[in-house]
Amino acid sequence: MHFEFLVEDASGKIVAKAVVSKILGKSGEKHSYRIFSFRGIGRLPSDLREKTDPKKHTLLNKLPALLRGYGKSLSRNSAVVVIVDLDKRSCVEFKKSF
């Protein structure tokens, strides 16, 4: 199976790489994966179909377009995993914002 991990920042990518390699092993053994980092968490656009601002390199701003692209290009034996940290936000409040 192939995994695409989308992480909100560079430090998150380092942690994700360590954790994912412990869980899945090295990429290419039983599973393959790639980890991409962004410049912060951002916000989901109010209109999920609108084009994203190319100047914004935040995860949630780009997420709708990324998921549309993955939906067209990834095989059925693939998964996209989005990893964000809450910083000082409440988990319940963060989930309600969607």
MOPAC internal coordinates of N, CA, C and O (Angstrom, degrees):
PM7 1SCF
backbone

  N    0.0000 0     0.00 0     0.00 0    0    0    0
  C    1.4441 1     0.00 0     0.00 0    1    0    0
  C    1.5280 1   108.00 1     0.00 0    2    1    0
  O    1.2310 1   121.03 1   -30.22 1    3    2    1
  N    1.3248 1   115.64 1   149.78 1    3    2    1
  C    1.4551 1   121.44 1   179.27 1    5    3    2
  C    1.5326 1   109.43 1  -112.04 1    6    5    3
  O    1.2310 1   120.82 1   -42.15 1    7    6    5
  N    1.3484 1   116.04 1   137.85 1    7    6    5
  C    1.4552 1   122.46 1   179.52 1    9    7    6
  C    1.5217 1   109.63 1  -121.81 1   10    9    7
  O    1.2310 1   120.82 1   -40.44 1   11   10    9
  N    1.3198 1   116.03 1   139.56 1   11   10    9
  C    1.4631 1   123.01 1   171.37 1   13   11   10
  C    1.5214 1   105.69 1  -115.57 1   14   13   11
  O    1.2310 1   120.10 1   -62.48 1   15   14   13
  N    1.3279 1   117.42 1   117.52 1   15   14   13
  C    1.4542 1   122.21 1   179.19 1   17   15   14
  C    1.5191 1   108.73 1  -102.87 1   18   17   15
  O    1.2310 1   120.45 1   -52.60 1   19   18   17
  N    1.3218 1   116.75 1   127.40 1   19   18   17
  C    1.4605 1   123.20 1   177.77 1   21   19   18
  C    1.5267 1   106.91 1  -112.02 1   22   21   19
  O    1.2310 1   120.83 1   -63.59 1   23   22   21
  N    1.3349 1   116.02 1   116.41 1   23   22   21
  C    1.4585 1   122.17 1  -173.57 1   25   23   22
  C    1.5203 1   108.43 1  -118.39 1   26   25   23
  O    1.2310 1   120.12 1   -35.73 1   27   26   25
  N    1.3328 1   117.38 1   144.27 1   27   26   25
  C    1.4637 1   120.45 1  -172.35 1   29   27   26
  C    1.5226 1   115.75 1   -71.65 1   30   29   27
  O    1.2310 1   119.13 1   157.59 1   31   30   29
  N    1.3225 1   119.26 1   -22.41 1   31   30   29
  C    1.4644 1   118.94 1  -178.63 1   33   31   30
  C    1.5250 1   112.00 1  -152.58 1   34   33   31
  O    1.2310 1   120.78 1    -8.15 1   35   34   33
  N    1.3266 1   116.12 1   171.85 1   35   34   33
  C    1.4634 1   121.87 1  -175.70 1   37   35   34
  C    1.5268 1   111.98 1   -64.16 1   38   37   35
  O    1.2310 1   120.04 1   141.75 1   39   38   37
  N    1.3309 1   117.52 1   -38.25 1   39   38   37
  C    1.4649 1   118.96 1   179.80 1   41   39   38
  C    1.5271 1   110.34 1   -68.27 1   42   41   39
  O    1.2310 1   120.47 1   145.11 1   43   42   41
  N    1.3228 1   116.71 1   -34.89 1   43   42   41
  C    1.4600 1   120.87 1   176.03 1   45   43   42
  C    1.5187 1   111.59 1   -64.05 1   46   45   43
  O    1.2310 1   120.52 1   146.84 1   47   46   45
  N    1.3173 1   116.62 1   -33.16 1   47   46   45
  C    1.4620 1   121.03 1   178.45 1   49   47   46
  C    1.5266 1   110.64 1   -65.36 1   50   49   47
  O    1.2310 1   120.61 1   139.97 1   51   50   49
  N    1.3318 1   116.45 1   -40.03 1   51   50   49
  C    1.4603 1   120.61 1   179.08 1   53   51   50
  C    1.5290 1   110.38 1   -63.19 1   54   53   51
  O    1.2310 1   120.83 1   134.25 1   55   54   53
  N    1.3312 1   116.01 1   -45.75 1   55   54   53
  C    1.4641 1   120.55 1   179.24 1   57   55   54
  C    1.5221 1   110.33 1   -65.04 1   58   57   55
  O    1.2310 1   120.43 1   134.55 1   59   58   57
  N    1.3401 1   116.78 1   -45.45 1   59   58   57
  C    1.4642 1   120.71 1  -179.38 1   61   59   58
  C    1.5213 1   110.85 1   -59.73 1   62   61   59
  O    1.2310 1   120.29 1   138.18 1   63   62   61
  N    1.3172 1   117.05 1   -41.82 1   63   62   61
  C    1.4640 1   120.50 1  -179.86 1   65   63   62
  C    1.5266 1   111.34 1   -60.90 1   66   65   63
  O    1.2310 1   120.50 1   137.12 1   67   66   65
  N    1.3365 1   116.64 1   -42.88 1   67   66   65
  C    1.4597 1   120.63 1   179.30 1   69   67   66
  C    1.5304 1   111.45 1   -65.51 1   70   69   67
  O    1.2310 1   120.63 1   134.86 1   71   70   69
  N    1.3254 1   116.39 1   -45.14 1   71   70   69
  C    1.4637 1   120.93 1  -177.06 1   73   71   70
  C    1.5372 1   110.47 1   -69.89 1   74   73   71
  O    1.2310 1   120.66 1   133.09 1   75   74   73
  N    1.3192 1   116.35 1   -46.91 1   75   74   73
  C    1.4719 1   120.24 1  -177.12 1   77   75   74
  C    1.5245 1   110.80 1   -62.96 1   78   77   75
  O    1.2310 1   120.09 1   139.58 1   79   78   77
  N    1.3259 1   117.43 1   -40.42 1   79   78   77
  C    1.4663 1   118.65 1  -179.53 1   81   79   78
  C    1.5286 1   111.29 1   -66.75 1   82   81   79
  O    1.2310 1   119.93 1   149.72 1   83   82   81
  N    1.3296 1   117.73 1   -30.28 1   83   82   81
  C    1.4702 1   120.43 1   176.14 1   85   83   82
  C    1.5293 1   111.04 1   -71.10 1   86   85   83
  O    1.2310 1   120.47 1   143.66 1   87   86   85
  N    1.3215 1   116.70 1   -36.34 1   87   86   85
  C    1.4693 1   120.78 1  -177.69 1   89   87   86
  C    1.5249 1   111.38 1   -80.21 1   90   89   87
  O    1.2310 1   120.45 1   131.11 1   91   90   89
  N    1.3349 1   116.74 1   -48.89 1   91   90   89
  C    1.4648 1   121.27 1  -173.38 1   93   91   90
  C    1.5264 1   113.73 1   -98.25 1   94   93   91
  O    1.2310 1   119.75 1   165.70 1   95   94   93
  N    1.3193 1   118.09 1   -14.30 1   95   94   93
  C    1.4590 1   120.74 1  -173.03 1   97   95   94
  C    1.5189 1   108.91 1    86.16 1   98   97   95
  O    1.2310 1   120.93 1     5.57 1   99   98   97
  N    1.3053 1   115.82 1  -174.43 1   99   98   97
  C    1.4616 1   119.87 1   179.09 1  101   99   98
  C    1.5225 1   109.51 1   -67.57 1  102  101   99
  O    1.2310 1   121.08 1   -33.98 1  103  102  101
  N    1.3234 1   115.54 1   146.02 1  103  102  101
  C    1.4626 1   120.20 1   179.06 1  105  103  102
  C    1.5227 1   109.31 1   -59.76 1  106  105  103
  O    1.2310 1   120.79 1   -48.35 1  107  106  105
  N    1.3128 1   116.10 1   131.65 1  107  106  105
  C    1.4506 1   120.85 1   177.94 1  109  107  106
  C    1.5143 1   113.81 1   101.57 1  110  109  107
  O    1.2310 1   119.56 1   165.19 1  111  110  109
  N    1.3350 1   118.45 1   -14.81 1  111  110  109
  C    1.4612 1   119.53 1   178.65 1  113  111  110
  C    1.5287 1   109.24 1   -72.69 1  114  113  111
  O    1.2310 1   119.99 1    95.43 1  115  114  113
  N    1.3261 1   117.63 1   -84.57 1  115  114  113
  C    1.4672 1   120.49 1   176.03 1  117  115  114
  C    1.5193 1   111.00 1   -95.71 1  118  117  115
  O    1.2310 1   121.44 1   148.31 1  119  118  117
  N    1.3246 1   114.85 1   -31.69 1  119  118  117
  C    1.4566 1   121.67 1  -178.12 1  121  119  118
  C    1.5181 1   108.85 1  -132.86 1  122  121  119
  O    1.2310 1   121.19 1   -21.14 1  123  122  121
  N    1.3099 1   115.32 1   158.86 1  123  122  121
  C    1.4640 1   119.36 1   173.09 1  125  123  122
  C    1.5225 1   107.87 1  -117.46 1  126  125  123
  O    1.2310 1   121.21 1   -26.89 1  127  126  125
  N    1.3368 1   115.29 1   153.11 1  127  126  125
  C    1.4548 1   118.75 1   178.17 1  129  127  126
  C    1.5179 1   110.03 1  -157.82 1  130  129  127
  O    1.2310 1   122.16 1   -21.18 1  131  130  129
  N    1.3359 1   113.46 1   158.82 1  131  130  129
  C    1.4598 1   122.41 1   172.86 1  133  131  130
  C    1.5107 1   106.97 1  -134.49 1  134  133  131
  O    1.2310 1   120.77 1   -33.35 1  135  134  133
  N    1.3308 1   116.13 1   146.65 1  135  134  133
  C    1.4569 1   121.54 1   179.78 1  137  135  134
  C    1.5242 1   107.82 1  -123.29 1  138  137  135
  O    1.2310 1   120.88 1   -53.76 1  139  138  137
  N    1.3405 1   115.93 1   126.24 1  139  138  137
  C    1.4607 1   122.12 1  -179.85 1  141  139  138
  C    1.5179 1   109.22 1  -118.10 1  142  141  139
  O    1.2310 1   120.22 1   -45.26 1  143  142  141
  N    1.3285 1   117.18 1   134.74 1  143  142  141
  C    1.4578 1   120.05 1   177.00 1  145  143  142
  C    1.5237 1   109.86 1  -109.90 1  146  145  143
  O    1.2310 1   121.31 1   -24.20 1  147  146  145
  N    1.3296 1   115.10 1   155.80 1  147  146  145
  C    1.4549 1   122.70 1  -179.35 1  149  147  146
  C    1.5224 1   109.02 1  -123.59 1  150  149  147
  O    1.2310 1   120.23 1     1.13 1  151  150  149
  N    1.2992 1   117.16 1  -178.87 1  151  150  149
  C    1.4663 1   122.15 1  -178.74 1  153  151  150
  C    1.5221 1   111.10 1  -101.76 1  154  153  151
  O    1.2310 1   120.74 1  -122.69 1  155  154  153
  N    1.3022 1   116.19 1    57.31 1  155  154  153
  C    1.4574 1   120.85 1   178.80 1  157  155  154
  C    1.5144 1   112.33 1   110.87 1  158  157  155
  O    1.2310 1   121.65 1    -4.53 1  159  158  157
  N    1.3179 1   114.44 1   175.47 1  159  158  157
  C    1.4608 1   119.80 1  -175.03 1  161  159  158
  C    1.5280 1   112.56 1   -84.18 1  162  161  159
  O    1.2310 1   119.18 1   138.14 1  163  162  161
  N    1.3287 1   119.17 1   -41.86 1  163  162  161
  C    1.4630 1   121.97 1  -179.28 1  165  163  162
  C    1.5173 1   112.12 1    68.77 1  166  165  163
  O    1.2310 1   121.16 1    23.00 1  167  166  165
  N    1.3328 1   115.38 1  -157.00 1  167  166  165
  C    1.4671 1   122.35 1   179.79 1  169  167  166
  C    1.5100 1   109.37 1  -139.33 1  170  169  167
  O    1.2310 1   121.13 1   -30.27 1  171  170  169
  N    1.3213 1   115.44 1   149.73 1  171  170  169
  C    1.4598 1   119.25 1   172.90 1  173  171  170
  C    1.5233 1   108.16 1   -69.04 1  174  173  171
  O    1.2310 1   119.77 1   -43.86 1  175  174  173
  N    1.3377 1   118.05 1   136.14 1  175  174  173
  C    1.4675 1   119.95 1   176.91 1  177  175  174
  C    1.5276 1   110.33 1   -65.64 1  178  177  175
  O    1.2310 1   120.56 1   -30.54 1  179  178  177
  N    1.3219 1   116.54 1   149.46 1  179  178  177
  C    1.4687 1   119.48 1   179.59 1  181  179  178
  C    1.5249 1   111.05 1   -65.30 1  182  181  179
  O    1.2310 1   120.45 1   144.83 1  183  182  181
  N    1.3234 1   116.74 1   -35.17 1  183  182  181
  C    1.4725 1   121.42 1   175.51 1  185  183  182
  C    1.5301 1   106.90 1  -105.44 1  186  185  183
  O    1.2310 1   120.42 1   -74.61 1  187  186  185
  N    1.3208 1   116.80 1   105.39 1  187  186  185
  C    1.4577 1   121.08 1  -175.40 1  189  187  186
  C    1.5287 1   113.40 1   -67.80 1  190  189  187
  O    1.2310 1   120.02 1   167.17 1  191  190  189
  N    1.3230 1   117.57 1   -12.83 1  191  190  189
  C    1.4714 1   120.95 1   179.98 1  193  191  190
  C    1.5239 1   112.57 1   -93.93 1  194  193  191
  O    1.2310 1   120.08 1   169.30 1  195  194  193
  N    1.3318 1   117.44 1   -10.70 1  195  194  193
  C    1.4601 1   118.99 1  -176.75 1  197  195  194
  C    1.5265 1   110.64 1   -70.32 1  198  197  195
  O    1.2310 1   121.22 1   -24.34 1  199  198  197
  N    1.3227 1   115.28 1   155.66 1  199  198  197
  C    1.4580 1   120.07 1   176.64 1  201  199  198
  C    1.5265 1   108.97 1   -69.38 1  202  201  199
  O    1.2310 1   121.43 1   -35.23 1  203  202  201
  N    1.3169 1   114.86 1   144.77 1  203  202  201
  C    1.4591 1   118.55 1   179.95 1  205  203  202
  C    1.5198 1   110.37 1   -85.61 1  206  205  203
  O    1.2310 1   121.19 1   -28.87 1  207  206  205
  N    1.3040 1   115.33 1   151.13 1  207  206  205
  C    1.4582 1   122.08 1   177.65 1  209  207  206
  C    1.5243 1   108.19 1   -71.96 1  210  209  207
  O    1.2310 1   119.33 1   -61.40 1  211  210  209
  N    1.3251 1   118.88 1   118.60 1  211  210  209
  C    1.4710 1   120.27 1  -177.35 1  213  211  210
  C    1.5209 1   113.48 1   -64.05 1  214  213  211
  O    1.2310 1   120.06 1   163.48 1  215  214  213
  N    1.3387 1   117.49 1   -16.52 1  215  214  213
  C    1.4631 1   120.83 1   178.94 1  217  215  214
  C    1.5222 1   111.79 1   -79.15 1  218  217  215
  O    1.2310 1   120.41 1   159.58 1  219  218  217
  N    1.3179 1   116.82 1   -20.42 1  219  218  217
  C    1.4590 1   120.64 1  -178.91 1  221  219  218
  C    1.5236 1   109.35 1   -91.46 1  222  221  219
  O    1.2310 1   121.08 1   -60.89 1  223  222  221
  N    1.3083 1   115.54 1   119.11 1  223  222  221
  C    1.4609 1   121.04 1  -178.90 1  225  223  222
  C    1.5235 1   110.47 1  -111.81 1  226  225  223
  O    1.2310 1   120.88 1  -143.00 1  227  226  225
  N    1.3436 1   115.92 1    37.00 1  227  226  225
  C    1.4521 1   120.07 1   179.67 1  229  227  226
  C    1.5213 1   109.36 1   -97.67 1  230  229  227
  O    1.2310 1   121.43 1   -30.01 1  231  230  229
  N    1.3098 1   114.87 1   149.99 1  231  230  229
  C    1.4585 1   121.65 1  -171.40 1  233  231  230
  C    1.5256 1   113.60 1   -59.39 1  234  233  231
  O    1.2310 1   119.87 1   123.79 1  235  234  233
  N    1.3176 1   117.84 1   -56.21 1  235  234  233
  C    1.4664 1   119.26 1  -174.52 1  237  235  234
  C    1.5243 1   112.32 1   -68.39 1  238  237  235
  O    1.2310 1   119.63 1   149.48 1  239  238  237
  N    1.3340 1   118.32 1   -30.52 1  239  238  237
  C    1.4633 1   120.10 1   176.89 1  241  239  238
  C    1.5282 1   110.65 1   -62.94 1  242  241  239
  O    1.2310 1   120.28 1   142.23 1  243  242  241
  N    1.3011 1   117.07 1   -37.77 1  243  242  241
  C    1.4599 1   121.45 1  -177.40 1  245  243  242
  C    1.5296 1   113.46 1   -90.75 1  246  245  243
  O    1.2310 1   120.16 1   166.99 1  247  246  245
  N    1.3240 1   117.29 1   -13.01 1  247  246  245
  C    1.4646 1   121.17 1  -172.53 1  249  247  246
  C    1.5322 1   114.87 1   -55.50 1  250  249  247
  O    1.2310 1   118.18 1   132.60 1  251  250  249
  N    1.3397 1   121.07 1   -47.40 1  251  250  249
  C    1.4683 1   118.63 1  -179.33 1  253  251  250
  C    1.5355 1   112.75 1   -57.55 1  254  253  251
  O    1.2310 1   120.34 1   135.10 1  255  254  253
  N    1.3262 1   116.96 1   -44.90 1  255  254  253
  C    1.4667 1   119.99 1   179.90 1  257  255  254
  C    1.5239 1   111.08 1   -67.31 1  258  257  255
  O    1.2310 1   120.62 1   140.33 1  259  258  257
  N    1.3204 1   116.41 1   -39.67 1  259  258  257
  C    1.4694 1   119.69 1   178.69 1  261  259  258
  C    1.5282 1   110.97 1   -61.85 1  262  261  259
  O    1.2310 1   120.47 1   134.69 1  263  262  261
  N    1.3242 1   116.70 1   -45.31 1  263  262  261
  C    1.4601 1   119.74 1  -179.24 1  265  263  262
  C    1.5233 1   112.14 1   -65.70 1  266  265  263
  O    1.2310 1   120.47 1   143.79 1  267  266  265
  N    1.3337 1   116.71 1   -36.21 1  267  266  265
  C    1.4768 1   118.51 1   175.13 1  269  267  266
  C    1.5209 1   109.87 1   -62.01 1  270  269  267
  O    1.2310 1   120.30 1   136.19 1  271  270  269
  N    1.3318 1   117.04 1   -43.81 1  271  270  269
  C    1.4586 1   121.25 1   179.22 1  273  271  270
  C    1.5146 1   111.97 1   -64.11 1  274  273  271
  O    1.2310 1   120.56 1   135.87 1  275  274  273
  N    1.3222 1   116.53 1   -44.13 1  275  274  273
  C    1.4620 1   119.55 1   178.06 1  277  275  274
  C    1.5207 1   110.98 1   -62.94 1  278  277  275
  O    1.2310 1   120.55 1   142.52 1  279  278  277
  N    1.3278 1   116.56 1   -37.48 1  279  278  277
  C    1.4595 1   120.11 1   178.91 1  281  279  278
  C    1.5176 1   112.63 1   -60.62 1  282  281  279
  O    1.2310 1   120.51 1   150.03 1  283  282  281
  N    1.3170 1   116.64 1   -29.97 1  283  282  281
  C    1.4653 1   121.23 1   179.40 1  285  283  282
  C    1.5203 1   112.88 1   -87.18 1  286  285  283
  O    1.2310 1   120.08 1   154.63 1  287  286  285
  N    1.3383 1   117.45 1   -25.37 1  287  286  285
  C    1.4622 1   118.64 1  -170.18 1  289  287  286
  C    1.5275 1   115.91 1  -111.27 1  290  289  287
  O    1.2310 1   119.62 1   153.32 1  291  290  289
  N    1.3094 1   118.33 1   -26.68 1  291  290  289
  C    1.4629 1   119.20 1  -176.87 1  293  291  290
  C    1.5251 1   110.94 1   -81.90 1  294  293  291
  O    1.2310 1   121.13 1   -30.47 1  295  294  293
  N    1.3193 1   115.44 1   149.53 1  295  294  293
  C    1.4618 1   120.47 1   177.81 1  297  295  294
  C    1.5275 1   109.39 1   -77.48 1  298  297  295
  O    1.2310 1   120.84 1    -9.13 1  299  298  297
  N    1.2985 1   116.00 1   170.87 1  299  298  297
  C    1.4619 1   121.16 1   179.36 1  301  299  298
  C    1.5298 1   111.46 1   -64.97 1  302  301  299
  O    1.2310 1   120.47 1   157.51 1  303  302  301
  N    1.2951 1   116.71 1   -22.49 1  303  302  301
  C    1.4542 1   121.69 1  -177.71 1  305  303  302
  C    1.5330 1   110.32 1   -94.35 1  306  305  303
  O    1.2310 1   120.65 1  -137.70 1  307  306  305
  N    1.3306 1   116.37 1    42.30 1  307  306  305
  C    1.4634 1   122.45 1  -177.42 1  309  307  306
  C    1.5172 1   110.01 1  -136.38 1  310  309  307
  O    1.2310 1   121.33 1   -20.20 1  311  310  309
  N    1.3285 1   115.06 1   159.80 1  311  310  309
  C    1.4598 1   120.47 1   177.14 1  313  311  310
  C    1.5199 1   109.50 1  -143.84 1  314  313  311
  O    1.2310 1   121.08 1   -32.80 1  315  314  313
  N    1.3287 1   115.54 1   147.20 1  315  314  313
  C    1.4545 1   122.05 1   174.13 1  317  315  314
  C    1.5298 1   106.42 1  -110.39 1  318  317  315
  O    1.2310 1   120.95 1   -51.81 1  319  318  317
  N    1.3335 1   115.79 1   128.19 1  319  318  317
  C    1.4636 1   121.59 1  -179.28 1  321  319  318
  C    1.5253 1   107.69 1  -118.83 1  322  321  319
  O    1.2310 1   120.50 1   -55.86 1  323  322  321
  N    1.3276 1   116.66 1   124.14 1  323  322  321
  C    1.4620 1   122.18 1   179.92 1  325  323  322
  C    1.5247 1   107.64 1  -103.51 1  326  325  323
  O    1.2310 1   120.97 1   -54.57 1  327  326  325
  N    1.3401 1   115.75 1   125.43 1  327  326  325
  C    1.4630 1   120.80 1  -178.12 1  329  327  326
  C    1.5244 1   109.13 1  -119.85 1  330  329  327
  O    1.2310 1   121.00 1   -58.36 1  331  330  329
  N    1.3402 1   115.70 1   121.64 1  331  330  329
  C    1.4661 1   121.08 1   175.86 1  333  331  330
  C    1.5230 1   107.74 1  -131.55 1  334  333  331
  O    1.2310 1   120.94 1   -26.59 1  335  334  333
  N    1.3295 1   115.80 1   153.41 1  335  334  333
  C    1.4638 1   118.36 1   172.36 1  337  335  334
  C    1.5163 1   107.72 1  -107.69 1  338  337  335
  O    1.2310 1   121.02 1   -26.34 1  339  338  337
  N    1.3020 1   115.65 1   153.66 1  339  338  337
  C    1.4587 1   120.51 1  -173.55 1  341  339  338
  C    1.5161 1   113.46 1   -85.54 1  342  341  339
  O    1.2310 1   119.89 1   167.17 1  343  342  341
  N    1.3172 1   117.82 1   -12.83 1  343  342  341
  C    1.4588 1   121.64 1  -173.35 1  345  343  342
  C    1.5249 1   107.85 1    51.71 1  346  345  343
  O    1.2310 1   119.86 1    64.84 1  347  346  345
  N    1.3040 1   117.87 1  -115.16 1  347  346  345
  C    1.4725 1   120.19 1  -178.68 1  349  347  346
  C    1.5280 1   112.00 1  -106.90 1  350  349  347
  O    1.2310 1   120.22 1  -168.34 1  351  350  349
  N    1.3188 1   117.18 1    11.66 1  351  350  349
  C    1.4679 1   120.50 1  -179.66 1  353  351  350
  C    1.5195 1   110.79 1   -81.17 1  354  353  351
  O    1.2310 1   121.03 1   -26.11 1  355  354  353
  N    1.2996 1   115.63 1   153.89 1  355  354  353
  C    1.4590 1   122.48 1   173.20 1  357  355  354
  C    1.5244 1   108.11 1   -78.12 1  358  357  355
  O    1.2310 1   120.48 1   -45.78 1  359  358  357
  N    1.3181 1   116.68 1   134.22 1  359  358  357
  C    1.4678 1   120.81 1   179.31 1  361  359  358
  C    1.5348 1   110.96 1   -60.09 1  362  361  359
  O    1.2310 1   120.46 1   137.55 1  363  362  361
  N    1.3217 1   116.72 1   -42.45 1  363  362  361
  C    1.4690 1   121.45 1  -179.35 1  365  363  362
  C    1.5208 1   110.24 1   -63.13 1  366  365  363
  O    1.2310 1   120.17 1   133.71 1  367  366  365
  N    1.3228 1   117.28 1   -46.29 1  367  366  365
  C    1.4640 1   121.05 1   179.70 1  369  367  366
  C    1.5254 1   111.24 1   -65.64 1  370  369  367
  O    1.2310 1   120.42 1   141.05 1  371  370  369
  N    1.3095 1   116.81 1   -38.95 1  371  370  369
  C    1.4600 1   120.56 1   178.42 1  373  371  370
  C    1.5317 1   110.80 1   -60.81 1  374  373  371
  O    1.2310 1   120.29 1   134.28 1  375  374  373
  N    1.3118 1   117.05 1   -45.72 1  375  374  373
  C    1.4721 1   121.36 1   179.09 1  377  375  374
  C    1.5272 1   111.39 1   -64.74 1  378  377  375
  O    1.2310 1   119.89 1   144.12 1  379  378  377
  N    1.3275 1   117.81 1   -35.88 1  379  378  377
  C    1.4721 1   121.14 1   179.28 1  381  379  378
  C    1.5179 1   111.80 1   -66.42 1  382  381  379
  O    1.2310 1   120.31 1   156.30 1  383  382  381
  N    1.3355 1   117.02 1   -23.70 1  383  382  381
  C    1.4563 1   119.64 1  -177.47 1  385  383  382
  C    1.5299 1   112.27 1   -71.41 1  386  385  383
  O    1.2310 1   120.42 1   173.72 1  387  386  385
  N    1.3022 1   116.80 1    -6.28 1  387  386  385
  C    1.4698 1   119.99 1   177.80 1  389  387  386
  C    1.4830 1   108.43 1   -99.83 1  390  389  387
  O    1.2310 1   120.10 1   180.00 1  391  390  389

